[in-house]
Amino acid sequence: MRLNELSTPLATLLRRWRQDPAFRRRVASWAWAPAREAQWAPIPEDLHPRWREALRKEGISALYTHQVEAYRAARAGAHVALFTGTASGKTLAFLLPILQALCEDPQTTALFLYPTKALAHDQLAILRAWLSALRLPVAALPYDGDTPGEVRRFVRERGRLLLTNPDMLHMGILPQHPRWAAFLSRLRFVVIDEAHVYRGVFGSHMVNLLRRLRRLAAAYGASPQFLLASATVANGPELAEGLVEGPAHIIEADGAPYGERHFILYRPPLLDAATGLRQSALTAAAGLILTFLEHGIPTIAFARSRMAVERLLRMVRSAWVERGGDPEEVHGYRGGYLPEERRAIEKGLREGRIRAVIATNALELGVDIGTLEACVMVGYPGTIASVRQQAGRAGRRAPLSVAILVLTATPLDEYLAGHPEFLLRNSPEAARFDPDNLAILADHLRCAAFEWPLSPGEPFARTLDTDWIVERLIAEGEPLYRNPTDGRVYFAADRYPAQEISLRTSTGDRVRIRLGGEKGGRVIGEVDRPSAPRLVHPGAVYLHEGLAYRIVSVDWEQGEAIAEPFEGDEITEPIVEARWQLDQERDRRAGE
């Protein structure tokens, strides 16, 4: 094992744990994967001189094999899907053909779709760095809910590379397509990053959203290529070709190098042998994080809920301060933090000022958070794919890394303790969706008719008769009108159908948490409105970045909760109770 040859703090710690009988008794399984060398390929000869010079200045004299394969397939006009590991250079793989096209034609446009705003802003910095290195006078701009109104016109008029998310494409771009005519008419590439997240309802919406994008691009004379990047899934080709609804060049051979990786299934210490009572998973995880901090090992930890993140953060930070550590070296990261807080934490991680971050799955996707060597997961996150994504956040650029799954007392975690092969030998789950689900399809047909009239026989759906569905919607009173002259169908109502449809089946409406009752008090966080009655009701203790606040009052109409600092030790957790009542009986089987 290479572990025996390394002298890093992590290698020393892992060797000590291997020899510690007390630690070994808590280990349900310890697996490892050896380091792997890179598989190189020459830089393509047809790459633009600007590209070759930029790569040379970055010290890149060769590319990974999958990067060259992606470049050649894209240059041949194919849709391309990359299913390679974390930190394998997927971003450079799809930037090669896009920026090559911009070198040849500066009027080319490309749309980059990311599932989260955080990931889009992270990738923006990388993209701008390459544009600067290539000396391309091209604007790469974000367009999302945080983009000020006075900036949006500039983005529409000047943007060549647009970074956004599916929600903004759905509500802010496609329904306003006349304002985007110049961009759409020159649209050559659409990048879909983290494609594995598009499953279930979200994935079904995404396919219909891409159908709407393609038909509008065609209306403006464009036929874009799709470039997809994804973590490994069980059905990669099916996912890629299902999203773009056409053949795609699939790349699954990963040419990137990887350091040695260790994976440990860890059971918390036994407190009572007679009853089998063990230490809580949060307490055990806190102990592991503190051990990594003491050894100077950069660490990320994942907990399954916002409350668990804040509780674990308080435990680790207070214990770290007691040991003489700097509290600013430990931070939380979750939904509800303000955008500027999240950017500051990401920057602190990249610069090495923050040595431990405790997060929900908000950091599971590929935001660049620097070189982390250890990952601690509190409880099985629900899928093998999530385990691999979270574990992959450590070791992106390190010769050695470790991921520890701290098992809870739940039946599923107990099963994993006895059957570690479930995690270690099975492939990640398949990504499934059903874009022709009638409810979802009908919603997007309304949007499509609003954006551009539906032509007779237009194959918007793939497995259903689009004309038949439209006629049913008209018969049921939907505001769709078929022109008797040319047979085209228009949306005939003074409203905006996209605003009525959530791609993620959750509302974007938020409740702000404001400190102090005086007008103009500082906003310290936010929660989505459906969660607000459980998390920020009057009297609730709200935890934010390890600090406690008591909710004094809530103005539901204004979407604002007033909080004050709280010095007590107690916390509040909602108890959710569901009751079912038979409202009407429609049928009963014979004999019942």
C-alpha positions as CSV (number, residue, x, y, z in Angstrom):
1,M,0.0,0.0,0.0
2,R,1.2,3.5,-0.8
3,L,-0.1,4.6,2.7
4,N,3.1,3.1,4.2
5,E,5.3,5.2,1.9
6,L,3.7,8.6,2.7
7,S,4.7,10.9,5.5
8,T,1.7,13.3,5.4
9,P,-0.3,14.0,8.6
10,L,-3.2,12.0,7.1
11,A,-1.0,9.0,6.3
12,T,0.4,9.1,9.9
13,L,-3.1,9.2,11.4
14,L,-4.5,6.4,9.2
15,R,-1.5,4.2,10.1
16,R,-2.2,4.9,13.8
17,W,-5.8,4.0,13.5
18,R,-5.0,0.7,11.7
19,Q,-2.9,-0.2,14.7
20,D,-5.4,1.0,17.4
21,P,-7.5,-1.9,18.7
22,A,-10.2,0.5,20.1
23,F,-10.6,2.2,16.7
24,R,-10.6,-1.1,14.8
25,R,-13.5,-2.4,17.0
26,R,-15.6,0.5,15.7
27,V,-14.8,-0.1,12.1
28,A,-17.5,-2.1,10.2
29,S,-15.5,-2.0,7.0
30,W,-12.3,-0.4,5.7
31,A,-11.8,-0.4,2.0
32,W,-9.2,1.4,-0.2
33,A,-8.5,2.1,-3.8
34,P,-4.9,2.5,-5.0
35,A,-3.6,5.6,-6.6
36,R,-3.9,5.7,-10.4
37,E,-1.6,7.4,-13.0
38,A,-3.0,9.7,-15.6
39,Q,-3.7,8.6,-19.2
40,W,-2.4,11.2,-21.5
41,A,-3.1,12.2,-25.1
42,P,-1.3,14.8,-27.3
43,I,-2.9,18.2,-27.6
44,P,-5.0,18.2,-30.9
45,E,-3.1,19.6,-33.8
46,D,-6.1,21.6,-35.0
47,L,-6.4,23.4,-31.7
48,H,-6.3,27.2,-32.2
49,P,-2.9,28.8,-31.5
50,R,-4.4,30.9,-28.8
51,W,-5.6,27.7,-27.0
52,R,-2.2,26.1,-27.4
53,E,-0.4,29.1,-26.0
54,A,-2.9,29.4,-23.0
55,L,-2.4,25.7,-22.2
56,R,1.4,26.1,-22.4
57,K,1.4,29.1,-20.0
58,E,-0.6,26.9,-17.5
59,G,2.0,24.2,-17.8
60,I,-0.3,21.8,-19.7
61,S,1.7,20.0,-22.4
62,A,-0.8,17.1,-22.8
63,L,-4.5,16.4,-22.1
64,Y,-6.3,13.5,-20.4
65,T,-7.5,11.0,-22.9
66,H,-11.2,11.7,-22.2
67,Q,-10.7,15.4,-22.8
68,V,-9.3,14.9,-26.2
69,E,-12.0,12.4,-27.1
70,A,-14.6,14.9,-26.0
71,Y,-13.0,17.6,-28.1
72,R,-12.9,15.5,-31.2
73,A,-16.5,14.3,-30.9
74,A,-17.7,17.8,-30.4
75,R,-15.8,19.1,-33.4
76,A,-17.4,16.4,-35.4
77,G,-20.8,17.8,-34.5
78,A,-22.0,15.2,-32.0
79,H,-23.7,15.7,-28.7
80,V,-21.2,14.6,-26.1
81,A,-21.7,13.2,-22.6
82,L,-18.9,12.7,-20.1
83,F,-19.3,10.3,-17.2
84,T,-16.0,10.6,-15.4
85,G,-14.9,11.0,-11.8
86,T,-14.8,14.0,-9.5
87,A,-12.1,16.5,-10.4
88,S,-11.3,14.7,-13.7
89,G,-11.2,17.9,-15.8
90,K,-14.7,17.8,-17.3
91,T,-14.9,21.6,-17.3
92,L,-11.8,21.9,-19.6
93,A,-13.2,19.1,-21.7
94,F,-16.3,21.0,-22.7
95,L,-14.5,24.4,-22.8
96,L,-12.0,23.2,-25.4
97,P,-14.6,23.0,-28.3
98,I,-16.6,26.0,-27.1
99,L,-13.7,28.4,-26.9
100,Q,-12.2,27.0,-30.1
101,A,-15.4,28.0,-31.8
102,L,-15.2,31.5,-30.3
103,C,-11.7,31.8,-31.6
104,E,-13.0,31.0,-35.1
105,D,-16.2,33.1,-34.7
106,P,-16.4,35.6,-31.9
107,Q,-20.2,35.9,-32.5
108,T,-20.8,32.3,-31.4
109,T,-22.9,32.0,-28.2
110,A,-23.1,29.2,-25.6
111,L,-25.5,28.5,-22.8
112,F,-24.2,26.8,-19.6
113,L,-26.9,25.2,-17.4
114,Y,-26.0,24.4,-13.8
115,P,-28.5,23.0,-11.2
116,T,-27.5,25.6,-8.6
117,K,-26.5,29.3,-8.6
118,A,-23.5,28.5,-6.4
119,L,-22.1,26.1,-9.0
120,A,-22.7,28.6,-11.8
121,H,-20.8,31.3,-10.0
122,D,-18.0,29.0,-9.2
123,Q,-17.6,27.9,-12.8
124,L,-17.8,31.6,-14.0
125,A,-14.5,32.3,-12.4
126,I,-12.9,29.4,-14.2
127,L,-14.4,30.4,-17.5
128,R,-13.3,34.0,-17.2
129,A,-9.7,32.9,-16.3
130,W,-9.5,30.9,-19.6
131,L,-11.0,33.7,-21.6
132,S,-8.3,36.0,-20.2
133,A,-5.6,33.4,-21.0
134,L,-6.9,33.1,-24.6
135,R,-7.1,36.9,-24.9
136,L,-10.7,36.6,-26.1
137,P,-12.7,39.9,-25.7
138,V,-15.9,37.9,-25.0
139,A,-18.3,38.5,-22.1
140,A,-19.1,35.5,-19.8
141,L,-22.0,36.5,-17.6
142,P,-24.3,35.0,-15.0
143,Y,-28.0,35.4,-15.4
144,D,-30.1,34.3,-12.4
145,G,-32.3,35.6,-9.6
146,D,-29.5,37.5,-8.1
147,T,-28.8,39.5,-11.3
148,P,-29.9,43.1,-10.8
149,G,-32.6,44.4,-13.1
150,E,-30.4,47.2,-14.4
151,V,-27.7,44.6,-15.4
152,R,-30.0,42.2,-17.3
153,R,-30.3,44.3,-20.4
154,F,-26.5,44.4,-20.7
155,V,-26.4,40.6,-20.3
156,R,-28.9,40.1,-23.1
157,E,-27.1,42.4,-25.4
158,R,-23.4,41.6,-24.7
159,G,-23.3,38.1,-23.3
160,R,-21.7,35.4,-25.5
161,L,-21.3,32.8,-22.8
162,L,-24.3,32.8,-20.5
163,L,-24.3,30.9,-17.2
164,T,-27.7,30.2,-15.6
165,N,-29.9,27.5,-14.1
166,P,-33.0,25.6,-15.4
167,D,-35.4,27.8,-13.3
168,M,-34.1,31.0,-14.9
169,L,-34.2,29.5,-18.4
170,H,-37.8,28.4,-17.7
171,M,-39.1,31.7,-16.3
172,G,-36.7,34.4,-17.4
173,I,-35.3,33.5,-20.8
174,L,-37.6,31.4,-22.9
175,P,-40.8,33.4,-22.2
176,Q,-38.8,36.6,-23.1
177,H,-37.2,35.1,-26.2
178,P,-37.7,38.2,-28.4
179,R,-35.3,40.0,-26.1
180,W,-32.8,37.1,-26.6
181,A,-33.2,36.8,-30.4
182,A,-29.5,37.7,-31.1
183,F,-28.3,35.2,-28.5
184,L,-30.6,32.4,-29.6
185,S,-29.9,32.9,-33.3
186,R,-26.1,32.3,-32.8
187,L,-26.6,29.5,-30.1
188,R,-24.1,26.7,-31.0
189,F,-23.6,24.9,-27.6
190,V,-25.6,24.1,-24.6
191,V,-23.7,22.7,-21.6
192,I,-25.6,20.6,-19.0
193,D,-23.4,20.2,-16.0
194,E,-24.1,17.7,-13.1
195,A,-26.5,15.9,-15.4
196,H,-27.0,13.1,-12.9
197,V,-29.2,15.4,-10.8
198,Y,-31.9,15.4,-13.5
199,R,-34.0,12.5,-12.4
200,G,-37.6,12.0,-11.3
201,V,-39.9,15.0,-11.5
202,F,-37.0,17.5,-11.9
203,G,-35.6,15.4,-14.8
204,S,-39.0,15.1,-16.5
205,H,-39.3,18.9,-16.3
206,M,-35.8,19.3,-17.6
207,V,-36.4,17.3,-20.8
208,N,-39.5,19.4,-21.6
209,L,-37.5,22.6,-20.9
210,L,-34.9,21.5,-23.4
211,R,-37.6,20.7,-25.9
212,R,-38.8,24.3,-25.6
213,L,-35.2,25.6,-25.9
214,R,-34.6,23.6,-29.1
215,R,-37.8,24.7,-30.8
216,L,-37.1,28.4,-30.1
217,A,-33.5,28.0,-31.2
218,A,-34.8,26.4,-34.4
219,A,-37.2,29.3,-34.9
220,Y,-34.2,31.7,-34.8
221,G,-32.2,29.4,-37.2
222,A,-30.0,27.7,-34.7
223,S,-29.4,24.0,-33.9
224,P,-27.2,23.7,-30.8
225,Q,-25.0,20.8,-29.7
226,F,-25.4,19.5,-26.2
227,L,-22.4,18.8,-24.0
228,L,-23.2,17.0,-20.8
229,A,-21.0,16.3,-17.8
230,S,-22.1,13.9,-15.0
231,A,-21.0,11.8,-12.2
232,T,-21.1,8.1,-12.9
233,V,-24.7,6.6,-12.9
234,A,-25.9,3.1,-13.7
235,N,-27.5,4.2,-17.0
236,G,-25.3,6.9,-18.4
237,P,-26.1,6.5,-22.1
238,E,-29.8,6.3,-21.4
239,L,-29.7,9.4,-19.2
240,A,-27.7,11.4,-21.8
241,E,-29.7,10.4,-24.8
242,G,-33.0,10.8,-22.8
243,L,-32.1,14.4,-21.9
244,V,-31.1,15.5,-25.5
245,E,-33.6,13.1,-27.1
246,G,-31.1,12.0,-29.7
247,P,-27.9,10.0,-30.1
248,A,-24.9,11.2,-28.1
249,H,-21.2,10.3,-28.0
250,I,-20.7,8.7,-24.6
251,I,-17.4,8.9,-22.8
252,E,-16.9,6.7,-19.6
253,A,-13.2,5.9,-19.8
254,D,-11.6,8.3,-17.3
255,G,-8.0,9.4,-18.0
256,A,-7.5,11.5,-14.9
257,P,-5.1,10.5,-12.1
258,Y,-6.3,9.8,-8.6
259,G,-4.6,9.6,-5.3
260,E,-5.0,6.7,-2.9
261,R,-8.5,6.7,-1.4
262,H,-9.7,5.0,1.8
263,F,-13.4,4.5,2.8
264,I,-14.4,3.6,6.4
265,L,-17.7,2.5,7.7
266,Y,-17.6,3.6,11.3
267,R,-19.9,2.6,14.2
268,P,-19.9,5.1,17.2
269,P,-18.3,3.8,20.4
270,L,-20.4,1.4,22.5
271,L,-21.6,3.0,25.8
272,D,-23.5,0.0,27.3
273,A,-22.7,-3.5,26.1
274,A,-25.7,-4.9,27.8
275,T,-28.2,-2.8,25.9
276,G,-26.1,-2.1,22.8
277,L,-26.4,1.6,23.4
278,R,-23.9,3.6,21.3
279,Q,-22.7,7.2,21.3
280,S,-24.7,9.4,19.1
281,A,-23.6,9.7,15.5
282,L,-23.3,13.5,15.8
283,T,-21.0,13.2,18.8
284,A,-18.9,10.6,17.1
285,A,-18.6,12.7,14.0
286,A,-17.6,15.7,16.0
287,G,-14.8,13.7,17.6
288,L,-13.5,12.6,14.2
289,I,-13.6,16.2,12.8
290,L,-11.7,17.4,15.8
291,T,-9.1,14.7,15.4
292,F,-8.6,15.8,11.7
293,L,-8.4,19.5,12.8
294,E,-5.7,18.7,15.4
295,H,-3.6,17.0,12.7
296,G,-4.0,19.9,10.3
297,I,-6.1,17.8,7.8
298,P,-8.6,19.9,5.8
299,T,-12.0,18.3,6.3
300,I,-15.6,18.4,5.0
301,A,-18.5,16.9,6.9
302,F,-22.0,16.2,5.6
303,A,-25.1,16.0,7.7
304,R,-28.6,15.2,6.4
305,S,-30.5,18.2,7.7
306,R,-30.0,21.9,8.4
307,M,-30.6,21.4,12.1
308,A,-28.0,18.6,12.2
309,V,-25.5,20.8,10.4
310,E,-25.9,23.6,13.0
311,R,-25.8,21.3,16.0
312,L,-22.6,19.6,14.7
313,L,-21.1,23.0,14.0
314,R,-21.8,24.2,17.5
315,M,-20.2,21.0,19.0
316,V,-17.1,21.2,16.9
317,R,-16.5,24.9,17.1
318,S,-17.0,25.1,20.9
319,A,-14.7,22.1,21.4
320,W,-12.1,23.5,19.0
321,V,-12.1,26.9,20.9
322,E,-11.6,25.0,24.2
323,R,-8.5,23.4,22.7
324,G,-7.1,26.8,21.7
325,G,-8.3,26.7,18.1
326,D,-9.6,29.7,16.0
327,P,-13.4,29.5,15.7
328,E,-13.1,31.1,12.2
329,E,-11.4,27.9,11.0
330,V,-14.7,26.0,11.3
331,H,-17.8,27.0,9.4
332,G,-21.2,25.6,8.3
333,Y,-22.7,25.7,4.8
334,R,-26.3,25.0,3.9
335,G,-29.4,26.4,2.2
336,G,-30.6,29.5,4.1
337,Y,-27.2,31.2,4.3
338,L,-27.1,34.4,2.4
339,P,-25.3,34.4,-1.0
340,E,-22.4,36.6,0.3
341,E,-21.9,34.2,3.3
342,R,-21.7,31.2,1.0
343,R,-19.2,33.0,-1.3
344,A,-17.0,34.0,1.6
345,I,-17.0,30.4,3.0
346,E,-16.1,29.0,-0.5
347,K,-13.3,31.5,-0.8
348,G,-12.0,30.7,2.7
349,L,-11.9,27.0,1.8
350,R,-10.0,27.6,-1.4
351,E,-7.5,29.8,0.4
352,G,-7.0,27.4,3.3
353,R,-8.2,29.8,6.0
354,I,-11.2,27.5,6.7
355,R,-10.0,24.1,7.7
356,A,-13.3,22.4,8.3
357,V,-16.7,22.9,6.8
358,I,-19.9,21.2,7.9
359,A,-22.6,21.1,5.2
360,T,-25.8,19.7,3.9
361,N,-25.8,18.2,0.4
362,A,-25.5,21.9,-0.8
363,L,-21.8,21.2,-1.2
364,E,-22.3,17.7,-2.8
365,L,-22.0,19.1,-6.3
366,G,-18.8,20.2,-7.9
367,V,-18.2,23.6,-6.4
368,D,-14.4,24.1,-6.2
369,I,-13.6,24.3,-2.5
370,G,-9.9,23.7,-2.6
371,T,-7.9,20.7,-1.5
372,L,-9.7,18.6,1.2
373,E,-8.2,15.4,2.4
374,A,-11.0,14.0,4.7
375,C,-14.7,13.6,4.4
376,V,-17.0,12.7,7.3
377,M,-20.6,11.7,6.5
378,V,-23.2,11.5,9.4
379,G,-25.5,8.7,8.4
380,Y,-26.2,7.1,5.0
381,P,-27.5,9.9,2.7
382,G,-30.0,7.7,0.9
383,T,-28.3,6.7,-2.3
384,I,-25.0,5.2,-3.4
385,A,-24.6,8.1,-5.8
386,S,-24.7,10.6,-2.9
387,V,-22.2,8.6,-0.9
388,R,-19.8,8.7,-3.8
389,Q,-20.4,12.4,-4.6
390,Q,-19.8,13.4,-0.9
391,A,-16.8,11.1,-0.5
392,G,-15.4,12.5,-3.8
393,R,-15.3,16.1,-2.3
394,A,-12.1,15.0,-0.5
395,G,-9.0,14.1,-2.4
396,R,-9.6,16.2,-5.5
397,R,-5.9,17.1,-5.7
398,A,-4.4,15.2,-2.8
399,P,-2.2,12.0,-3.0
400,L,-4.2,10.5,-0.2
401,S,-7.7,10.9,1.1
402,V,-10.2,9.3,3.5
403,A,-14.0,9.2,3.6
404,I,-15.7,8.0,6.8
405,L,-19.4,7.2,6.9
406,V,-20.5,7.4,10.6
407,L,-23.4,5.0,10.9
408,T,-26.5,6.0,12.9
409,A,-28.9,3.7,14.8
410,T,-31.4,3.6,12.0
411,P,-32.3,0.2,10.5
412,L,-30.8,1.0,7.1
413,D,-27.4,2.1,8.7
414,E,-27.4,-1.0,10.8
415,Y,-27.9,-3.1,7.6
416,L,-24.9,-1.3,6.0
417,A,-22.8,-2.2,9.1
418,G,-23.4,-5.9,8.4
419,H,-23.5,-5.7,4.6
420,P,-20.8,-3.1,3.5
421,E,-20.7,-4.8,0.1
422,F,-24.0,-3.0,-0.7
423,L,-22.1,0.3,-0.9
424,L,-18.7,-1.1,-2.1
425,R,-19.8,-3.4,-4.9
426,N,-23.0,-2.0,-6.3
427,S,-23.0,0.7,-9.0
428,P,-24.8,4.1,-8.4
429,E,-28.5,4.2,-9.0
430,A,-30.0,4.7,-12.4
431,A,-31.4,8.2,-13.2
432,R,-35.0,7.8,-14.4
433,F,-37.6,10.3,-15.7
434,D,-40.8,10.4,-17.6
435,P,-41.0,13.6,-19.7
436,D,-44.3,12.5,-21.3
437,N,-46.1,12.3,-18.0
438,L,-49.4,14.0,-18.8
439,A,-49.4,16.5,-16.0
440,I,-45.9,17.7,-16.6
441,L,-46.2,17.6,-20.4
442,A,-49.5,19.6,-20.3
443,D,-47.8,22.3,-18.3
444,H,-44.9,22.7,-20.8
445,L,-47.3,22.6,-23.8
446,R,-48.9,25.7,-22.3
447,C,-45.5,27.3,-22.0
448,A,-44.5,26.3,-25.5
449,A,-47.7,27.7,-27.0
450,F,-47.1,31.0,-25.1
451,E,-43.5,31.2,-26.4
452,W,-44.2,30.2,-30.1
453,P,-47.4,28.8,-31.7
454,L,-47.6,25.0,-31.8
455,S,-47.8,23.8,-35.4
456,P,-50.2,21.0,-36.5
457,G,-48.4,17.6,-36.2
458,E,-45.5,19.2,-34.2
459,P,-43.8,16.2,-32.3
460,F,-43.3,18.0,-29.0
461,A,-44.0,14.8,-27.1
462,R,-42.2,11.6,-28.1
463,T,-44.5,8.8,-26.9
464,L,-47.9,10.6,-27.1
465,D,-49.9,12.4,-29.8
466,T,-49.3,16.1,-29.2
467,D,-52.3,17.2,-31.2
468,W,-54.6,14.9,-29.3
469,I,-53.3,16.3,-25.9
470,V,-53.8,19.9,-27.1
471,E,-57.4,19.1,-28.2
472,R,-58.1,17.6,-24.8
473,L,-56.7,20.7,-23.1
474,I,-58.8,23.0,-25.3
475,A,-61.9,20.9,-24.6
476,E,-61.3,21.1,-20.8
477,G,-61.2,24.9,-21.0
478,E,-57.5,25.6,-21.1
479,P,-56.7,29.0,-22.7
480,L,-55.4,27.6,-25.9
481,Y,-56.7,28.7,-29.3
482,R,-56.3,26.9,-32.7
483,N,-56.2,29.3,-35.6
484,P,-58.7,27.9,-38.2
485,T,-56.6,29.3,-41.1
486,D,-53.2,27.6,-40.5
487,G,-54.1,25.3,-37.6
488,R,-51.5,26.7,-35.3
489,V,-52.2,26.8,-31.5
490,Y,-51.7,29.9,-29.5
491,F,-51.8,30.6,-25.7
492,A,-54.8,32.9,-25.4
493,A,-54.7,34.4,-21.9
494,D,-53.3,37.5,-20.3
495,R,-51.0,35.6,-17.9
496,Y,-47.5,34.0,-17.8
497,P,-47.8,30.2,-17.7
498,A,-44.2,29.6,-16.7
499,Q,-44.7,31.5,-13.5
500,E,-47.3,28.9,-12.4
501,I,-44.9,25.9,-12.8
502,S,-42.1,25.0,-10.5
503,L,-39.5,22.7,-12.0
504,R,-38.5,21.3,-8.6
505,T,-42.0,21.1,-7.2
506,S,-41.0,23.6,-4.5
507,T,-41.7,27.3,-4.2
508,G,-39.0,30.0,-4.6
509,D,-40.8,32.1,-2.0
510,R,-38.6,32.7,1.0
511,V,-39.0,34.0,4.6
512,R,-36.1,36.3,5.7
513,I,-34.8,36.1,9.3
514,R,-34.0,39.6,10.5
515,L,-32.0,40.4,13.6
516,G,-33.7,42.8,16.0
517,G,-37.1,44.4,15.9
518,E,-36.0,47.8,14.7
519,K,-36.6,48.7,11.1
520,G,-33.6,48.0,8.9
521,G,-32.2,45.3,11.2
522,R,-29.6,43.0,9.6
523,V,-30.9,39.9,7.7
524,I,-29.0,36.9,9.0
525,G,-30.6,34.1,6.9
526,E,-33.6,32.8,5.1
527,V,-35.8,29.7,4.8
528,D,-38.2,28.5,2.1
529,R,-41.8,29.4,2.9
530,P,-43.1,25.8,3.2
531,S,-40.4,25.0,5.9
532,A,-40.9,28.3,7.8
533,P,-43.8,27.2,10.0
534,R,-41.7,24.3,11.3
535,L,-38.3,26.2,11.6
536,V,-39.0,29.8,12.4
537,H,-42.3,29.9,14.3
538,P,-42.6,32.3,17.3
539,G,-40.5,30.8,20.1
540,A,-38.4,28.6,17.8
541,V,-34.6,28.5,18.3
542,Y,-33.0,29.2,15.0
543,L,-29.3,28.1,14.6
544,H,-27.2,29.9,12.0
545,E,-23.4,29.5,11.6
546,G,-23.3,27.9,15.1
547,L,-25.0,30.9,16.8
548,A,-28.5,30.6,18.4
549,Y,-31.4,33.1,17.9
550,R,-34.9,33.0,19.4
551,I,-37.7,33.9,16.9
552,V,-39.7,36.7,18.4
553,S,-42.4,37.1,15.8
554,V,-43.3,36.3,12.2
555,D,-45.0,38.4,9.6
556,W,-46.3,35.8,7.1
557,E,-47.6,38.4,4.6
558,Q,-44.3,40.2,4.4
559,G,-42.3,37.0,4.6
560,E,-40.1,38.1,7.6
561,A,-39.2,36.6,10.9
562,I,-37.7,38.8,13.7
563,A,-35.0,37.1,15.8
564,E,-32.9,38.0,18.8
565,P,-29.7,36.5,20.1
566,F,-30.3,33.5,22.5
567,E,-27.8,32.3,25.1
568,G,-29.6,29.2,26.3
569,D,-28.5,25.6,25.6
570,E,-31.9,24.2,24.5
571,I,-33.0,23.8,20.9
572,T,-36.4,23.3,19.3
573,E,-37.3,20.6,16.9
574,P,-40.6,20.4,15.1
575,I,-42.9,17.4,15.6
576,V,-44.8,16.8,12.4
577,E,-47.9,14.7,12.6
578,A,-50.0,13.5,9.6
579,R,-53.5,12.3,9.9
580,W,-55.5,10.6,7.1
581,Q,-59.3,10.6,6.9
582,L,-61.5,8.8,4.4
583,D,-63.4,11.6,2.6
584,Q,-65.3,9.6,0.0
585,E,-65.6,6.0,-1.1
586,R,-65.9,5.6,-4.8
587,D,-65.8,1.8,-5.2
588,R,-65.5,-1.4,-3.2
589,R,-64.4,-4.8,-4.5
590,A,-66.8,-7.7,-4.4
591,G,-66.5,-9.7,-1.2
592,E,-65.0,-6.9,0.9
